Amino acid sequence: MGQFNKNLETLRANYDSEQLAYLADTPKEKLEPREDLNIHFHQLQEPYDFEENREEIRLSSVVEDVKDDIIGDSFDESSKSKKRHKGYPKKYFDPTDSEYEEKNGKTYYYFNVEKTLRKHNLMRLTKLVRIEKLEKWTFNKPFWDRVAEKQHSSVEKLNNSTAHEQFIHDLKKRIIKICAACLAVLAIFSYASLSLIPSQKFQKAGAMLSSENYEQAYNAFTQLGNYKGAFVYAHYCEGQMALKSGDYDKAKKCFSDLKDYKSYFSQKIKIDDLINEADYQKAISDYNESDFEKAKSEFKSLSTYKKSVNYYYKCSCEIAEQLYSDGNVYDAIDNLYEAGNANFETAHDRLVELADDIYEEGMGAYNLEDYDTAVKDFSFLKTYQYKDSEDMYIQCSYKNALIQYTNGNYEEAQKAFASFEEYKDSYALFKECTYMLAKQEYAENAANSIEKYTSIKGYKDTNNVLSSPRMVLYGKWRITEQDAMKIDPVEFSFQSKGLFFTNTPISGVAISTDATSYEYTWQNNCYTAMDSAYTMSVNFPASEINDGDVNKITLVCNNGSNTYSYTCERVQTYLEMINDSNNIQNTENEKQTLNQQISSEVQEYIEKKTDKIINGQKISFNKETANTITDENKGEEEQQ
């Protein structure tokens, strides 16, 4: 009533008594706009009271006994009249203001911000934007006037509708609101599921990981799938669990798979160290299970990681003791040597003890003239430069070689004398053994003896043997004359087993090919073939002999009916011819690609670098000069 009274006071001075009486006596609810009073609806209306009109604008929440076909086309007017909807028909609130223009008889409608907000329960928006600003934006704007006309038309249409039509209209609005509410709830749930909830779970899983609760962290990260790389952290947890449970192969595989994901982890977590840790723990496990050979190899591959060097030496000592127990003292020393040279624990003392045992055994065998045993013992010890083992090895080997020579075992004796030619008369005895072996081969196959005779030229009758007609022909030759007449040069070779090869036919000679062989044998100071059907004799003056070599001969050939004389010049000796043939074959077999060579060199370099870390240089068994474990390794051992 406050606004109405204010408006009434404003107009009182402008109207006569009749008009004022109408305004005073007529209840506010029954006042109507009148042009003669020059007042309009929007001037007389009190501000819209939402609470007083709630019943008017609320949607009916109860619909009783509505038939299934009430919305269908078959619903007729008679059924509508029989079944009324509770609360319908009703009057819908019109949020617009209106003004009647008497001149043209038209009514104009204006947009009312406050009524519109109240009708749609949106008054809360005024907390963000003051209602005065909203009214200013919408006042006297053609667009909003058109909106007001549509609002009025819509309300008027609803007010003129039947109860059923109004009910259907409200039902649709209610359904739309319910659907919108469901979509809003779904959107909120989706946002929480896809963003908020995974983020919280990820943070919790990260906290579990930081506290090293790997099993729970693994389960949490696994549930998150690919969210922020959760699968990477799940794999990391899986590796840590495998490491703790003793499944070191699985742990190594898990950590190796993470090499490409190092950026996911802080600097405190080093994937390469975790891989080494898996190998290290596996090596320790093998060591504890007394699989020392395997553990030793694993610790060697770990190089200087943690206490790998110390464990490597421990494995060497354990293996050495096992070998010694089995009676294999040589291999025991081989395994113990590195640890002994590094002055590891008591390894050096044990190494000297075992070496003394072998040395005493060798001296005992020497005194008993068991030179084979003595040579074996001192040969092993001289590798490690132990005491005078090298001198004793030579002395025992010499005595043993004399025995072999006396017994006619020239090949064994020759090898022994060759290994210490400067000791006493070993070189002379070496030549004698070679000479005796050459004689044996000469009797069986003259060509095979050429190499040994050539190696000791000038010894006894060696030069005479090499320059004999039988031996001279072996090698490669070039024919320059036939029957004292010059011809185009023709080359041939006379090879082992008396085979004559050439690519050009030569009269009076049995020529061999790859398919057919004709062997010449030495008989009655000449070579014969095919049951003496072919003969060859070699002639040369004594002046052609030079230190057992003959470079020019006359070859007389007969095929049973004709005799031919050939003047020949040496192209290659027999040994040169054989070496050329072997070199060609070796060159083909030894060819390598550039990549293979590089790969081989790189691998060799890596092995040298690794051996330099683990394997010390072999030195004498002097404890004072033995290598020691580095201070860095000692410090690391103390820390762990």
GUROBA-468756 format. One record per residue (C-alpha): residue in three letters; x, y, z. Coordinates in steps of 0.25 Angstrom, whole numbers, plus 2048, in hexadecimal, padded with zeros to 3 digits. Example, Ala and Ser with C-alpha at 12.3 -4.5 7.8 and 13.67 -1.06 7.14 Angstrom:
! residues 2
   res     X     Y     Z
   ALA   831   7EE   81F
   SER   837   7FC   81D
END
This chain:
! residues 640
   res     X     Y     Z
   MET   800   800   800
   GLY   80C   809   802
   GLN   80F   80B   7F3
   PHE   800   80C   7F0
   ASN   7FE   817   7FA
   LYS   80A   81F   7F5
   ASN   805   81E   7E7
   LEU   7F7   822   7EC
   GLU   7FC   82F   7F3
   THR   804   832   7E6
   LEU   7F7   832   7DE
   ARG   7EE   838   7E8
   ALA   7F0   846   7E4
   ASN   7ED   844   7D6
   TYR   7E0   83E   7D6
   ASP   7D2   842   7DA
   SER   7C9   83D   7E6
   GLU   7C2   832   7DE
   GLN   7CF   82D   7D9
   LEU   7D6   82E   7E7
   ALA   7C9   827   7ED
   TYR   7CB   81B   7E3
   LEU   7DA   81A   7E7
   ALA   7D6   81A   7F6
   ASP   7CA   811   7F6
   THR   7CF   806   7EC
   PRO   7D7   7FB   7F2
   LYS   7E5   7FA   7EC
   GLU   7E2   7EC   7E7
   LYS   7D7   7F2   7DE
   LEU   7DD   7FE   7D9
   GLU   7DF   7FE   7CA
   PRO   7E7   807   7C0
   ARG   7DF   813   7BC
   GLU   7E3   81D   7B2
   ASP   7DA   828   7B8
   LEU   7E2   826   7C5
   ASN   7EF   826   7BD
   ILE   7F4   81A   7C5
   HIS   7FA   80D   7C1
   PHE   7FB   7FF   7C6
   HIS   80A   800   7C9
   GLN   808   80D   7D1
   LEU   7FD   807   7DA
   GLN   803   7F9   7DD
   GLU   80A   7F7   7EA
   PRO   818   7F0   7E9
   TYR   816   7E1   7E6
   ASP   815   7D9   7F2
   PHE   81B   7CB   7EF
   GLU   817   7C5   7FC
   GLU   808   7CA   7FB
   ASN   808   7C4   7EC
   ARG   810   7B7   7EE
   GLU   803   7AF   7ED
   GLU   800   7B6   7E0
   ILE   80D   7B3   7D9
   ARG   811   7A6   7DF
   LEU   810   799   7D7
   SER   806   78F   7DC
   SER   80E   784   7E2
   VAL   802   77A   7E3
   VAL   7FB   774   7D7
   GLU   7F0   76B   7DB
   ASP   7EA   760   7D2
   VAL   7F0   764   7C5
   LYS   7ED   759   7BA
   ASP   7F8   754   7B2
   ASP   7F1   75A   7A5
   ILE   7EF   768   7AB
   ILE   7FA   76D   7A2
   GLY   7F6   765   796
   ASP   7EE   76A   78A
   SER   7E1   762   78F
   PHE   7DF   76A   79B
   ASP   7D2   771   798
   GLU   7CB   77D   79F
   SER   7C1   774   7A6
   SER   7CC   76C   7AD
   LYS   7D3   77A   7B1
   SER   7C6   77F   7B7
   LYS   7C4   772   7BF
   LYS   7D2   772   7C5
   ARG   7D7   77F   7C9
   HIS   7E5   782   7CE
   LYS   7E7   787   7DB
   GLY   7EB   796   7DC
   TYR   7E7   798   7CD
   PRO   7E3   7A0   7C6
   LYS   7EB   7AB   7CC
   LYS   7F0   7B9   7C9
   TYR   7FE   7BB   7C5
   PHE   806   7C7   7C9
   ASP   809   7D2   7BF
   PRO   817   7D8   7C2
   THR   815   7E4   7B8
   ASP   810   7F2   7BA
   SER   805   7F8   7B0
   GLU   801   805   7AB
   TYR   7F4   808   7A3
   GLU   7F5   813   798
   GLU   7E8   819   796
   LYS   7EB   820   789
   ASN   7ED   813   782
   GLY   7E6   80A   78B
   LYS   7F3   801   78D
   THR   7F9   7FB   79A
   TYR   808   7FC   79B
   TYR   810   7F2   7A4
   TYR   81D   7F5   7AB
   PHE   827   7EB   7B0
   ASN   828   7EB   7C0
   VAL   835   7E6   7C5
   GLU   831   7E3   7D3
   LYS   824   7DC   7D0
   THR   82B   7D3   7C6
   LEU   836   7D0   7CF
   ARG   82C   7CD   7DA
   LYS   823   7C4   7D1
   HIS   82F   7BC   7CD
   ASN   835   7BB   7DC
   LEU   842   7C3   7D7
   MET   842   7CE   7E1
   ARG   84F   7C9   7E6
   LEU   855   7CF   7DA
   THR   853   7DD   7E0
   LYS   85E   7D9   7E9
   LEU   868   7D9   7DE
   VAL   862   7E5   7D6
   ARG   859   7F0   7DC
   ILE   84B   7F0   7D7
   GLU   84C   7FF   7D4
   LYS   857   7FB   7CA
   LEU   84E   7F1   7C4
   GLU   843   7FA   7C3
   LYS   84C   805   7BC
   TRP   850   7FB   7B2
   THR   842   7F6   7AE
   PHE   83B   803   7AF
   ASN   835   809   7A2
   LYS   83C   7FF   79A
   PRO   834   7FA   78E
   PHE   83A   7EC   78F
   TRP   835   7EA   79E
   ASP   827   7F0   79A
   ARG   826   7E5   78F
   VAL   82A   7DB   79A
   ALA   81F   7E0   7A3
   GLU   815   7DF   798
   LYS   819   7D0   797
   GLN   818   7CE   7A6
   HIS   80A   7D4   7A6
   SER   805   7CC   79A
   SER   80B   7BF   7A0
   VAL   804   7C2   7AE
   GLU   7F7   7C6   7A7
   LYS   7F7   7B9   79F
   LEU   7F9   7B1   7AB
   ASN   7EE   7B8   7B3
   ASN   7E5   7B5   7A8
   SER   7E8   7A7   7A7
   THR   7E0   79B   7AD
   ALA   7E4   795   7BA
   HIS   7EA   789   7B3
   GLU   7F3   791   7A9
   GLN   7F8   799   7B5
   PHE   7FB   78C   7BC
   ILE   802   787   7B0
   HIS   80A   794   7AF
   ASP   80E   794   7BE
   LEU   812   785   7BD
   LYS   81B   787   7B1
   LYS   822   793   7B9
   ARG   823   78A   7C4
   ILE   829   77F   7BC
   ILE   833   788   7B6
   LYS   837   78D   7C3
   ILE   839   77F   7C8
   CYS   841   77C   7BC
   ALA   84A   788   7BD
   ALA   84C   785   7CC
   CYS   850   777   7C8
   LEU   85A   77C   7BE
   ALA   860   786   7C8
   VAL   862   77B   7D2
   LEU   868   772   7C7
   ALA   871   77D   7C3
   ILE   875   77F   7D1
   PHE   877   770   7D3
   SER   87F   76F   7C6
   TYR   888   77A   7CA
   ALA   88B   774   7D7
   SER   88D   767   7D1
   LEU   896   76B   7C6
   SER   89E   776   7CD
   LEU   89C   778   7DC
   ILE   89B   76A   7E1
   PRO   8A7   765   7D8
   SER   8B0   771   7DC
   GLN   8AD   76D   7EB
   LYS   8B0   75F   7E9
   PHE   8BD   762   7E1
   GLN   8C2   76B   7ED
   LYS   8BE   760   7F7
   ALA   8C6   756   7EE
   GLY   8D2   75F   7ED
   ALA   8D2   760   7FC
   MET   8D2   751   7FD
   LEU   8DE   751   7F4
   SER   8E5   75B   7FC
   SER   8E3   753   808
   GLU   8E8   747   801
   ASN   8DB   740   803
   TYR   8DD   73A   7F5
   GLU   8D2   72F   7F5
   GLN   8C6   739   7F8
   ALA   8CD   743   7EF
   TYR   8CD   739   7E4
   ASN   8BE   736   7E6
   ALA   8BB   744   7E6
   PHE   8C3   748   7D9
   THR   8BD   73C   7D2
   GLN   8AF   740   7D4
   LEU   8B3   74E   7CE
   GLY   8B7   748   7C1
   ASN   8BE   752   7B8
   TYR   8BA   75E   7C1
   LYS   8C6   767   7C2
   GLY   8CF   75C   7BE
   ALA   8CA   753   7CA
   PHE   8CE   746   7C2
   VAL   8DD   74B   7C3
   TYR   8DC   74C   7D2
   ALA   8D5   73F   7D3
   HIS   8E0   738   7CC
   TYR   8EA   73E   7D5
   CYS   8E2   739   7E1
   GLU   8E2   72C   7DB
   GLY   8F1   72C   7D9
   GLN   8F3   730   7E8
   MET   8EA   725   7EC
   ALA   8F1   71B   7E4
   LEU   8FE   720   7EA
   LYS   8F9   71E   7F8
   SER   8F3   710   7F5
   GLY   900   70B   7EF
   ASP   8FB   70A   7E1
   TYR   908   712   7DB
   ASP   906   70E   7CD
   LYS   8F8   714   7CD
   ALA   8FD   720   7D4
   LYS   908   723   7CA
   LYS   8FE   721   7BF
   CYS   8F4   72B   7C5
   PHE   8FF   735   7C7
   SER   905   733   7B9
   ASP   8F7   736   7B3
   LEU   8F7   744   7BA
   LYS   904   749   7B3
   ASP   8FC   751   7AA
   TYR   8F4   757   7B5
   LYS   8FF   75D   7BE
   SER   8F9   76A   7BD
   TYR   8ED   766   7C5
   PHE   8F6   764   7D1
   SER   8FD   76E   7DA
   GLN   90C   76E   7DA
   LYS   90C   766   7E7
   ILE   907   75A   7DF
   LYS   911   755   7D5
   ILE   90D   74A   7CC
   ASP   91B   745   7C8
   ASP   91E   743   7D7
   LEU   911   73B   7D9
   ILE   915   732   7CE
   ASN   923   730   7D4
   GLU   91D   72E   7E1
   ALA   914   723   7DC
   ASP   921   71C   7D6
   TYR   928   71F   7E3
   GLN   91E   718   7EC
   LYS   91D   70D   7E2
   ALA   92C   70B   7E3
   ILE   92C   70B   7F2
   SER   921   701   7F2
   ASP   929   6F8   7E9
   TYR   935   6FA   7F2
   ASN   92D   6F6   7FE
   GLU   928   6EA   7F7
   SER   937   6E6   7F4
   ASP   935   6E8   7E5
   PHE   943   6EF   7E5
   GLU   946   6ED   7D6
   LYS   939   6F4   7D2
   ALA   93A   6FF   7DD
   LYS   948   702   7D9
   SER   944   705   7CB
   GLU   939   70D   7D0
   PHE   941   715   7D9
   LYS   94B   717   7CE
   SER   941   71D   7C5
   LEU   93D   727   7D0
   SER   94B   72D   7D0
   THR   94C   736   7DC
   TYR   93D   737   7E0
   LYS   93D   736   7EF
   LYS   945   72B   7F5
   SER   946   723   7E8
   VAL   955   723   7E7
   ASN   956   71D   7F5
   TYR   94B   713   7F2
   TYR   953   70F   7E5
   TYR   95F   70C   7ED
   LYS   957   704   7F7
   CYS   951   6FC   7EC
   SER   960   6F9   7E7
   CYS   964   6F5   7F5
   GLU   958   6EB   7F6
   ILE   95A   6E5   7E8
   ALA   969   6E4   7EB
   GLU   966   6DC   7F8
   GLN   95C   6D3   7F0
   LEU   966   6D0   7E5
   TYR   971   6CD   7F0
   SER   968   6C3   7F7
   ASP   966   6BC   7E9
   GLY   975   6BB   7E7
   ASN   975   6C6   7DC
   VAL   980   6CF   7E2
   TYR   984   6D6   7D5
   ASP   976   6DB   7D3
   ALA   975   6DF   7E2
   ILE   981   6E8   7E0
   ASP   97B   6EE   7D3
   ASN   96F   6F2   7DB
   LEU   976   6F6   7E7
   TYR   980   6FF   7E0
   GLU   978   70B   7DE
   ALA   974   70C   7EC
   GLY   982   709   7F1
   ASN   988   714   7E9
   ALA   97D   71D   7EE
   ASN   982   719   7FC
   PHE   973   716   7FF
   GLU   972   710   80D
   THR   97A   704   80E
   ALA   97A   700   800
   HIS   989   704   7FE
   ASP   98E   6FB   809
   ARG   985   6F0   803
   LEU   98A   6F2   7F5
   VAL   999   6F1   7FA
   GLU   995   6E4   801
   LEU   990   6DD   7F5
   ALA   99B   6E2   7EC
   ASP   9A5   6DC   7F6
   ASP   99E   6CF   7F5
   ILE   99F   6CE   7E6
   TYR   9AE   6D3   7E7
   GLU   9B2   6C8   7F1
   GLU   9AB   6BE   7E8
   GLY   9B2   6C3   7DC
   MET   9C0   6C2   7E3
   GLY   9BD   6B4   7E8
   ALA   9B9   6AF   7DA
   TYR   9C6   6B6   7D5
   ASN   9CF   6AE   7DF
   LEU   9C8   6A1   7DB
   GLU   9CA   6A4   7CD
   ASP   9BB   6A5   7CA
   TYR   9BD   6B0   7C1
   ASP   9AF   6B0   7BB
   THR   9A9   6B3   7C8
   ALA   9B4   6BD   7CC
   VAL   9B2   6C4   7BE
   LYS   9A3   6C5   7C0
   ASP   9A5   6CB   7CE
   PHE   9AF   6D5   7CB
   SER   9A8   6D9   7BE
   PHE   99C   6DD   7C6
   LEU   9A4   6E5   7D0
   LYS   9AD   6EC   7C6
   THR   9A0   6F3   7C1
   TYR   99F   6FA   7CF
   GLN   9AE   6FC   7D0
   TYR   9AF   6F4   7DD
   LYS   9BD   6F3   7E2
   ASP   9C6   6EC   7D8
   SER   9BB   6E4   7D1
   GLU   9BF   6E9   7C3
   ASP   9CD   6E4   7C5
   MET   9C9   6D7   7CA
   TYR   9BF   6D6   7BF
   ILE   9CA   6D7   7B4
   GLN   9D3   6CE   7BC
   CYS   9C9   6C3   7BD
   SER   9C4   6C5   7AF
   TYR   9D2   6C4   7AA
   LYS   9D5   6B7   7B1
   ASN   9C7   6B2   7AC
   ALA   9CA   6B5   79E
   LEU   9D8   6AE   79F
   ILE   9D0   6A1   7A3
   GLN   9C6   6A3   798
   TYR   9D2   6A5   78E
   THR   9D9   699   793
   ASN   9CC   691   791
   GLY   9CA   695   783
   ASN   9BE   69E   786
   TYR   9C4   6A9   77D
   GLU   9B7   6B1   77B
   GLU   9B5   6B3   78A
   ALA   9C4   6B6   78D
   GLN   9C4   6C0   782
   LYS   9B8   6C8   788
   ALA   9BF   6C8   795
   PHE   9CD   6CC   790
   ALA   9C6   6D7   788
   SER   9C0   6DD   794
   PHE   9CE   6E0   79B
   GLU   9D7   6E1   78F
   GLU   9E2   6E9   797
   TYR   9E3   6DF   7A2
   LYS   9F0   6D7   7A1
   ASP   9F0   6CF   794
   SER   9E1   6D0   792
   TYR   9E2   6D6   784
   ALA   9EC   6CC   77F
   LEU   9E3   6C1   784
   PHE   9D7   6C8   77E
   LYS   9DE   6C7   770
   GLU   9E1   6B9   772
   CYS   9D3   6B5   775
   THR   9CE   6BD   769
   TYR   9D8   6B6   760
   MET   9D4   6A9   765
   LEU   9C5   6AC   763
   ALA   9C8   6B1   755
   LYS   9CF   6A4   752
   GLN   9C3   69C   756
   GLU   9BA   6A5   74D
   TYR   9C3   6A4   742
   ALA   9C2   695   741
   GLU   9B3   696   741
   ASN   9B0   6A3   739
   ALA   9BC   6AB   734
   ALA   9B4   6B8   732
   ASN   9B0   6B8   741
   SER   9BE   6B8   746
   ILE   9C2   6C4   73E
   GLU   9BD   6CE   749
   LYS   9C5   6C7   754
   TYR   9D2   6C6   74B
   THR   9D0   6D5   747
   SER   9CF   6D9   756
   ILE   9DD   6D3   759
   LYS   9E4   6D6   74D
   GLY   9F3   6D3   74E
   TYR   9F1   6C9   759
   LYS   9F8   6BC   755
   ASP   9F4   6B8   747
   THR   9E8   6C0   746
   ASN   9EC   6C9   73A
   ASN   9F0   6BD   732
   VAL   9E2   6B7   735
   LEU   9DB   6C4   731
   SER   9E4   6C5   724
   SER   9E2   6B7   71F
   PRO   9DA   6B4   712
   ARG   9CF   6AE   71A
   MET   9CD   6BA   722
   VAL   9D0   6C5   719
   LEU   9C4   6C3   710
   TYR   9BA   6C6   71A
   GLY   9B4   6D4   719
   LYS   9AF   6DD   70D
   TRP   9B7   6DF   700
   ARG   9B7   6E6   6F3
   ILE   9BB   6DF   6E6
   THR   9C3   6E8   6DD
   GLU   9C9   6DF   6D2
   GLN   9C5   6D1   6CC
   ASP   9D0   6C9   6C6
   ALA   9DA   6D5   6C6
   MET   9D0   6DE   6BF
   LYS   9C9   6EA   6C6
   ILE   9BA   6E9   6C7
   ASP   9AF   6F1   6CE
   PRO   9B0   6EF   6DD
   VAL   9A8   6E4   6E3
   GLU   9A6   6E2   6F2
   PHE   9A4   6D6   6FA
   SER   9A5   6D1   708
   PHE   9AA   6C4   70E
   GLN   9A3   6C1   71B
   SER   9A2   6B7   726
   LYS   9A0   6A9   723
   GLY   9A7   6AB   715
   LEU   99B   6B2   70E
   PHE   99F   6BB   702
   PHE   995   6C6   6FF
   THR   994   6D0   6F3
   ASN   98A   6D7   6EB
   THR   992   6D5   6DE
   PRO   994   6C8   6D8
   ILE   9A3   6C3   6D9
   SER   9A8   6B8   6D0
   GLY   9AD   6AB   6D7
   VAL   9A7   6AF   6E5
   ALA   99C   6A8   6EC
   ILE   994   6B4   6F0
   SER   98A   6B3   6FC
   THR   97D   6BB   6FE
   ASP   973   6BD   709
   ALA   96B   6B1   703
   THR   977   6A8   700
   SER   984   6A6   707
   TYR   991   6A0   702
   GLU   99B   69E   70D
   TYR   9AA   69E   70A
   THR   9B2   695   713
   TRP   9C2   696   714
   GLN   9C8   689   70F
   ASN   9D6   687   709
   ASN   9DA   696   70A
   CYS   9CE   69B   702
   TYR   9BF   69D   704
   THR   9B6   693   6FD
   ALA   9A7   692   6FB
   MET   99C   689   6F6
   ASP   9A5   67C   6F8
   SER   9B1   683   6F2
   ALA   9AA   688   6E5
   TYR   9AE   696   6E8
   THR   9BC   69A   6EE
   MET   9C2   6A7   6F3
   SER   9D0   6A9   6F7
   VAL   9D6   6B6   6FD
   ASN   9E4   6BB   6F8
   PHE   9EB   6C8   6FD
   PRO   9FA   6CB   6FE
   ALA   A00   6CC   70C
   SER   A02   6DB   70A
   GLU   9F3   6DD   70B
   ILE   9F3   6D9   71A
   ASN   9F2   6E4   724
   ASP   9F1   6E1   732
   GLY   9E8   6D5   72F
   ASP   9E0   6DC   724
   VAL   9E0   6DA   715
   ASN   9D9   6E4   70C
   LYS   9DB   6DF   6FE
   ILE   9DA   6D0   6F9
   THR   9D9   6C8   6ED
   LEU   9CD   6BF   6ED
   VAL   9CD   6B3   6E4
   CYS   9C0   6AC   6E1
   ASN   9BD   69F   6DA
   ASN   9AF   699   6D7
   GLY   9B5   68C   6D2
   SER   9B6   690   6C3
   ASN   9BC   69E   6C3
   THR   9C5   6A6   6CC
   TYR   9C4   6B5   6CF
   SER   9CE   6BE   6D6
   TYR   9C9   6CB   6DD
   THR   9D1   6D6   6E3
   CYS   9CA   6DB   6F0
   GLU   9CB   6E7   6F9
   ARG   9C6   6E7   707
   VAL   9BA   6F0   70A
   GLN   9B7   6EB   719
   THR   9BD   6E2   723
   TYR   9B4   6D7   728
   LEU   9B2   6DE   735
   GLU   9AF   6EB   72E
   MET   9A5   6E4   725
   ILE   99E   6DD   731
   ASN   99E   6EA   73A
   ASP   998   6F2   72E
   SER   98D   6E8   72D
   ASN   98A   6E8   73C
   ASN   98A   6F7   73D
   ILE   980   6F8   732
   GLN   977   6EE   73A
   ASN   97A   6F5   747
   THR   976   703   742
   GLU   969   6FE   73D
   ASN   966   6F7   74B
   GLU   96B   703   753
   LYS   963   70E   74C
   GLN   95A   716   755
   THR   951   721   753
   LEU   954   72F   759
   ASN   948   72E   762
   GLN   94D   721   768
   GLN   95B   726   76A
   ILE   955   732   771
   SER   94C   72A   779
   SER   958   721   77D
   GLU   961   72C   781
   VAL   956   733   789
   GLN   953   726   791
   GLU   962   723   793
   TYR   963   732   799
   ILE   957   72F   7A2
   GLU   95D   722   7A7
   LYS   96A   729   7AA
   LYS   963   734   7B1
   THR   95C   72A   7BA
   ASP   968   721   7BC
   LYS   970   72E   7C0
   ILE   965   730   7CB
   ILE   965   722   7D0
   ASN   971   71B   7CC
   GLY   97F   720   7D1
   GLN   98B   71E   7C9
   LYS   992   711   7CC
   ILE   99F   714   7D5
   SER   9A8   70C   7DE
   PHE   9A3   705   7EB
   ASN   9A9   710   7F3
   LYS   99F   715   7FE
   GLU   9A5   722   800
   THR   9A3   725   7F1
   ALA   996   71F   7EF
   ASN   98A   729   7EB
   THR   980   72D   7F6
   ILE   972   730   7F5
   THR   970   73F   7F2
   ASP   96C   748   7FE
   GLU   95F   74B   7F7
   ASN   95B   73D   7F7
   LYS   95F   73C   806
   GLY   957   748   809
   GLU   94B   743   802
   GLU   94C   735   809
   GLU   94C   73C   817
   GLN   940   744   813
   GLN   938   737   80F
END
